[in-house]
Amino acid sequence: MDSKKVAVPLVCHGHSRPVVDLFYSPITPDGFFLISASKDSNPMLRNGETGDWIGTFEGHKGAVWSCCLDNNALRAASGSADFTAKLWDALTGDVLHSFDHKHIVRACAFSEDTHHLLTGGFEKILRIFDLNRPDAPPREVDNSPGSIRTVAWLHSDQTILSSCSEIGGVRLWDVRSGKIVQTLDTKSPVTSAEVSQDGRYITTADGSTVKFWDANHFGLVKSYNMPCPVESASLEPKFGNKFIAGGEDMWVHVFDFHTGEEIGCNKGHHGPVHCVRFSPGGESYASGSEDGTIRIWQTGPANNAESDAQSGNGPITTGKAKVGADDVTRKMEDIQISKVGKTGERESA
């Protein structure tokens, strides 16, 4: 095999249970960041380029199913099985607010203007919290046909996307009326839904299929059958010429967007892949697995520094961290978000 095609990932340990959600921030003046959700109840923040561990958000008392960062990576949010969604200060790790629910919170998303937090879960209710008035009652949209699995914002916060755990399809809601304006039909429940960085496509994974939808006219653009049931898919954000998918076979597959041809297959996880996401610049992508690890794969040939780094058991250091990201790390060294000697350096189970 051509050695240039062998991907050597950065392996990020730290979580003690399966990693079930990943989210990259946009590129900020301090670089970009990666937050992960895990059944161990402790979301983790990392340097998105190097995988360096920055901190662990402590406070949830149940599995964390969803996580996200706002556009400036200054605040984080998470949804948990402890019936809460939490808003965090991403610099200090402090809980800014805890939003109580009556059942498991499965999904959360910041609005594009970062003023609102959207949540959904087993209650079958979409809730929109005003982050400028966090103590105010949320706006509720309560006619979801099933428990909510994924949520996202579209069209400059005018439209909400949601999918359900038990039934197929993606529902698009008009924020002003609270009504479903369109349903994207799928045979199986949609386990992953991503809006492309340029706002053109919605990428969904359902069963053994990855589909791409026109985000403005809602037509089906492409549909590809996968080699196994997949749980997550992500479109390359810069050129839109390839996508990744991960699922039951424990591999991260890379496909050509235009033809559906498989152009790469990354092996290394020791359990099903629950989530995959491209970095905001498209130079790498991350995968989270049942094995408790996050792996960051470069889209280009791996260099020696990355090869050396991948064998470490703690936070990965490759020497590529940007000054801004280092500054953020220093700010977080004396905060109360983590047990650095335990969580930060724990090997995966």
C-alpha positions as CSV (number, residue, x, y, z in Angstrom):
1,M,0.0,0.0,0.0
2,D,1.2,3.5,-0.8
3,S,2.5,4.9,2.6
4,K,1.1,8.3,1.8
5,K,-2.4,6.9,2.0
6,V,-1.9,5.5,5.5
7,A,-3.5,7.9,7.9
8,V,-1.9,8.2,11.3
9,P,-4.3,9.9,13.7
10,L,-3.7,11.9,16.8
11,V,-5.2,9.8,19.6
12,C,-6.9,11.8,22.3
13,H,-7.5,9.9,25.5
14,G,-9.3,11.2,28.6
15,H,-12.9,10.0,28.4
16,S,-13.6,6.9,30.5
17,R,-16.8,6.0,28.6
18,P,-18.0,6.2,25.0
19,V,-17.7,9.5,23.1
20,V,-21.1,10.2,21.6
21,D,-20.8,13.8,20.1
22,L,-18.2,16.1,18.7
23,F,-18.4,19.8,17.8
24,Y,-15.8,22.1,16.2
25,S,-15.9,25.8,16.8
26,P,-15.5,28.2,13.9
27,I,-12.0,29.6,13.4
28,T,-11.4,32.3,16.1
29,P,-8.5,34.7,16.7
30,D,-7.3,32.0,19.1
31,G,-7.5,29.2,16.6
32,F,-10.3,26.6,16.7
33,F,-11.5,24.2,19.4
34,L,-13.1,20.8,19.7
35,I,-15.6,19.9,22.4
36,S,-16.7,16.3,23.0
37,A,-19.6,14.7,24.8
38,S,-19.4,11.4,26.6
39,K,-21.4,9.0,28.7
40,D,-18.8,9.7,31.4
41,S,-20.8,12.9,32.1
42,N,-17.7,15.2,31.6
43,P,-17.6,17.2,28.3
44,M,-14.0,18.0,27.3
45,L,-12.5,20.9,25.5
46,R,-9.4,20.5,23.2
47,N,-7.3,22.5,20.8
48,G,-8.9,21.6,17.6
49,E,-5.7,21.5,15.6
50,T,-3.5,19.5,17.9
51,G,-5.9,17.6,20.1
52,D,-4.3,19.1,23.2
53,W,-6.6,18.8,26.2
54,I,-7.6,22.2,27.6
55,G,-10.1,21.3,30.3
56,T,-13.0,19.2,31.5
57,F,-16.4,20.7,32.3
58,E,-17.6,19.2,35.6
59,G,-21.1,19.4,36.9
60,H,-23.4,16.9,35.1
61,K,-24.7,13.9,36.9
62,G,-25.5,11.7,33.9
63,A,-24.4,10.8,30.5
64,V,-23.8,13.9,28.2
65,W,-25.4,13.3,24.8
66,S,-24.7,16.6,23.0
67,C,-22.3,19.5,23.1
68,C,-21.6,22.7,21.2
69,L,-19.6,25.9,21.2
70,D,-20.7,29.4,20.3
71,N,-19.2,31.2,17.3
72,N,-16.4,32.7,19.4
73,A,-15.7,29.6,21.4
74,L,-16.3,31.6,24.6
75,R,-19.3,29.6,25.8
76,A,-20.2,25.9,25.6
77,A,-23.4,24.1,26.0
78,S,-24.3,20.5,26.8
79,G,-27.3,18.3,27.0
80,S,-27.5,15.4,29.5
81,A,-29.4,12.4,30.8
82,D,-29.5,14.3,34.2
83,F,-32.5,16.2,32.7
84,T,-30.5,19.4,32.3
85,A,-28.8,21.4,29.6
86,K,-25.9,23.5,30.9
87,L,-24.4,26.7,29.7
88,W,-20.6,27.0,30.4
89,D,-18.0,29.7,30.4
90,A,-15.4,28.1,28.0
91,L,-12.5,30.0,29.5
92,T,-13.1,29.3,33.2
93,G,-15.2,26.2,33.0
94,D,-17.9,27.7,35.3
95,V,-21.5,26.8,34.9
96,L,-23.2,30.0,33.8
97,H,-26.7,28.5,33.9
98,S,-28.4,25.1,34.2
99,F,-31.7,24.7,32.3
100,D,-34.0,22.2,33.9
101,H,-36.0,19.7,31.8
102,K,-38.4,16.9,32.7
103,H,-36.5,14.2,30.8
104,I,-33.3,13.4,29.0
105,V,-31.8,16.2,26.9
106,R,-30.5,14.6,23.7
107,A,-29.5,17.6,21.6
108,C,-28.5,21.2,21.9
109,A,-27.4,24.0,19.5
110,F,-26.5,27.7,19.8
111,S,-28.3,30.0,17.4
112,E,-26.1,31.7,14.8
113,D,-26.4,35.0,16.6
114,T,-25.4,33.2,19.8
115,H,-28.3,34.8,21.7
116,H,-30.4,31.6,22.0
117,L,-29.9,27.9,22.9
118,L,-32.1,25.3,21.3
119,T,-32.6,21.9,23.1
120,G,-34.6,18.8,22.4
121,G,-34.9,15.3,23.9
122,F,-37.2,12.6,25.2
123,E,-40.0,15.1,26.1
124,K,-40.7,15.6,22.3
125,I,-40.4,19.4,22.9
126,L,-38.1,21.9,21.2
127,R,-37.1,24.6,23.7
128,I,-35.6,27.9,22.8
129,F,-33.8,29.6,25.7
130,D,-33.0,33.4,25.6
131,L,-29.4,33.5,26.8
132,N,-29.7,37.2,27.5
133,R,-32.5,36.3,30.0
134,P,-31.6,32.8,31.1
135,D,-34.0,32.8,34.0
136,A,-37.0,33.5,31.7
137,P,-39.2,30.6,30.6
138,P,-38.2,29.2,27.3
139,R,-40.3,29.2,24.2
140,E,-41.6,25.8,23.6
141,V,-42.5,24.0,20.3
142,D,-44.2,20.8,21.5
143,N,-45.6,18.9,18.6
144,S,-42.6,16.8,17.6
145,P,-43.8,13.4,16.4
146,G,-41.1,11.6,18.4
147,S,-38.3,12.0,20.9
148,I,-35.8,14.4,19.5
149,R,-32.3,13.1,18.5
150,T,-30.7,16.0,16.7
151,V,-31.3,19.8,16.3
152,A,-29.7,22.6,14.2
153,W,-30.4,26.1,13.1
154,L,-30.9,27.2,9.5
155,H,-31.5,30.4,7.5
156,S,-30.0,32.9,9.9
157,D,-32.0,31.4,12.8
158,Q,-35.3,31.5,11.0
159,T,-35.6,27.7,10.7
160,I,-35.0,24.8,13.0
161,L,-34.0,21.3,11.9
162,S,-34.8,18.3,14.1
163,S,-34.8,14.5,13.8
164,C,-36.4,11.8,16.0
165,S,-35.0,8.7,17.6
166,E,-37.8,6.4,16.7
167,I,-39.0,7.5,13.3
168,G,-37.4,8.5,10.0
169,G,-37.3,12.0,8.5
170,V,-35.9,15.4,9.2
171,R,-38.4,18.1,10.2
172,L,-37.9,21.8,9.4
173,W,-39.7,24.2,11.6
174,D,-40.5,27.9,11.0
175,V,-39.3,29.6,14.1
176,R,-41.9,32.4,14.0
177,S,-45.0,30.1,13.6
178,G,-43.6,27.0,15.4
179,K,-45.0,24.9,12.5
180,I,-43.3,22.2,10.4
181,V,-42.8,23.7,7.0
182,Q,-41.1,20.7,5.3
183,T,-40.2,17.1,6.1
184,L,-37.2,15.4,4.4
185,D,-38.1,11.8,4.1
186,T,-35.8,8.9,5.2
187,K,-36.5,5.3,5.7
188,S,-34.6,5.0,9.0
189,P,-34.3,7.4,11.9
190,V,-31.7,10.2,11.3
191,T,-28.8,9.8,13.7
192,S,-26.8,12.7,12.4
193,A,-27.7,16.0,10.7
194,E,-25.2,18.7,9.8
195,V,-25.7,22.0,8.0
196,S,-22.7,22.7,5.8
197,Q,-20.5,25.7,6.6
198,D,-21.7,27.6,3.5
199,G,-25.3,26.8,4.3
200,R,-25.9,25.0,1.0
201,Y,-26.4,21.4,2.2
202,I,-27.9,19.4,5.0
203,T,-25.9,16.1,5.5
204,T,-27.9,13.3,7.1
205,A,-27.1,9.7,8.2
206,D,-29.9,7.2,8.5
207,G,-29.4,3.4,8.6
208,S,-26.8,2.6,5.9
209,T,-27.4,5.7,3.9
210,V,-25.8,9.2,3.8
211,K,-27.9,11.8,2.1
212,F,-27.3,15.4,1.0
213,W,-30.2,17.8,0.8
214,D,-30.5,21.3,-0.7
215,A,-30.7,23.5,2.5
216,N,-32.7,26.2,0.7
217,H,-35.1,24.3,-1.6
218,F,-35.0,21.0,0.4
219,G,-34.7,18.7,-2.5
220,L,-32.5,15.5,-2.3
221,V,-29.2,16.2,-4.0
222,K,-27.4,12.9,-3.5
223,S,-27.9,9.7,-1.7
224,Y,-25.2,7.0,-1.2
225,N,-25.4,3.6,0.3
226,M,-22.7,2.9,2.9
227,P,-20.8,-0.3,3.5
228,C,-22.3,-0.7,6.9
229,P,-24.9,1.0,9.2
230,V,-23.5,4.5,9.9
231,E,-24.2,6.8,12.8
232,S,-22.6,10.0,11.6
233,A,-21.5,11.8,8.5
234,S,-19.8,15.2,7.7
235,L,-19.1,17.1,4.6
236,E,-15.7,18.7,3.9
237,P,-16.3,22.4,4.5
238,K,-13.8,24.2,2.2
239,F,-14.3,22.5,-1.1
240,G,-17.2,20.3,-0.5
241,N,-15.6,17.5,-2.6
242,K,-15.6,14.7,-0.1
243,F,-17.4,13.5,3.0
244,I,-16.7,11.1,5.9
245,A,-18.9,8.6,7.6
246,G,-18.5,6.4,10.7
247,G,-20.6,3.6,12.2
248,E,-20.7,0.0,13.2
249,D,-17.6,-1.4,11.5
250,M,-15.3,0.8,13.7
251,W,-13.8,2.5,10.6
252,V,-13.9,6.1,9.4
253,H,-14.7,6.0,5.7
254,V,-13.9,8.9,3.2
255,F,-15.9,9.3,0.1
256,D,-15.9,11.4,-3.0
257,F,-18.9,13.8,-2.8
258,H,-19.7,13.8,-6.5
259,T,-19.4,10.0,-7.2
260,G,-19.8,8.3,-3.8
261,E,-16.6,6.4,-4.5
262,E,-14.7,5.4,-1.3
263,I,-11.3,7.1,-1.4
264,G,-10.1,6.3,2.0
265,C,-10.7,4.1,5.0
266,N,-9.1,4.9,8.4
267,K,-8.8,2.0,10.9
268,G,-7.8,2.3,14.6
269,H,-10.9,2.6,16.7
270,H,-11.8,-0.4,18.9
271,G,-15.5,0.1,19.0
272,P,-18.3,1.5,16.8
273,V,-17.8,5.1,15.6
274,H,-20.6,7.3,17.1
275,C,-19.6,10.7,15.7
276,V,-17.4,12.3,12.9
277,R,-16.9,15.9,12.1
278,F,-14.6,17.9,9.8
279,S,-12.6,20.8,11.3
280,P,-13.7,24.2,10.1
281,G,-10.9,24.6,7.6
282,G,-11.1,21.0,6.3
283,E,-7.5,20.1,7.0
284,S,-8.5,17.4,9.5
285,Y,-11.5,15.6,10.9
286,A,-12.3,14.0,14.2
287,S,-14.0,10.7,15.2
288,G,-15.4,9.6,18.5
289,S,-16.0,6.0,19.4
290,E,-17.5,3.5,21.8
291,D,-13.8,2.9,22.8
292,G,-13.7,6.2,24.7
293,T,-11.1,7.9,22.4
294,I,-11.2,10.7,20.0
295,R,-9.0,10.4,16.9
296,I,-8.0,13.4,14.8
297,W,-7.1,12.4,11.2
298,Q,-5.3,14.7,8.8
299,T,-6.7,15.1,5.3
300,G,-3.1,15.2,3.9
301,P,-0.1,12.9,4.5
302,A,0.8,12.6,8.1
303,N,4.1,14.1,9.2
304,N,6.6,12.7,11.6
305,A,5.4,14.9,14.5
306,E,1.9,13.5,14.2
307,S,3.3,9.9,14.0
308,D,5.2,10.4,17.2
309,A,2.3,12.0,19.0
310,Q,-0.3,9.3,18.2
311,S,1.3,6.8,20.6
312,G,0.8,9.0,23.8
313,N,-1.6,8.2,26.6
314,G,-2.5,11.6,27.7
315,P,-3.3,14.9,26.0
316,I,-1.5,15.0,22.7
317,T,1.2,17.6,22.0
318,T,2.7,18.1,18.6
319,G,4.3,21.5,18.9
320,K,1.8,23.0,16.5
321,A,-0.4,24.8,19.0
322,K,-0.9,28.4,18.0
323,V,0.0,31.2,20.4
324,G,-3.6,32.2,20.9
325,A,-4.6,28.6,21.8
326,D,-1.7,28.4,24.3
327,D,-3.0,31.6,25.9
328,V,-6.4,30.1,26.4
329,T,-4.8,27.0,27.9
330,R,-2.8,29.1,30.4
331,K,-6.0,30.9,31.4
332,M,-7.6,27.6,32.2
333,E,-4.8,26.1,34.3
334,D,-6.0,27.5,37.6
335,I,-9.7,27.1,37.2
336,Q,-12.1,24.7,38.8
337,I,-13.1,22.8,35.7
338,S,-11.0,19.7,36.1
339,K,-9.0,17.3,38.2
340,V,-6.0,17.7,35.9
341,G,-4.0,14.9,37.4
342,K,-6.9,12.4,36.9
343,T,-9.3,13.3,34.1
344,G,-6.7,15.0,31.8
345,E,-4.3,12.1,31.8
346,R,-6.5,9.1,32.2
347,E,-6.1,6.3,29.6
348,S,-9.1,5.1,27.8
349,A,-10.9,2.1,29.3
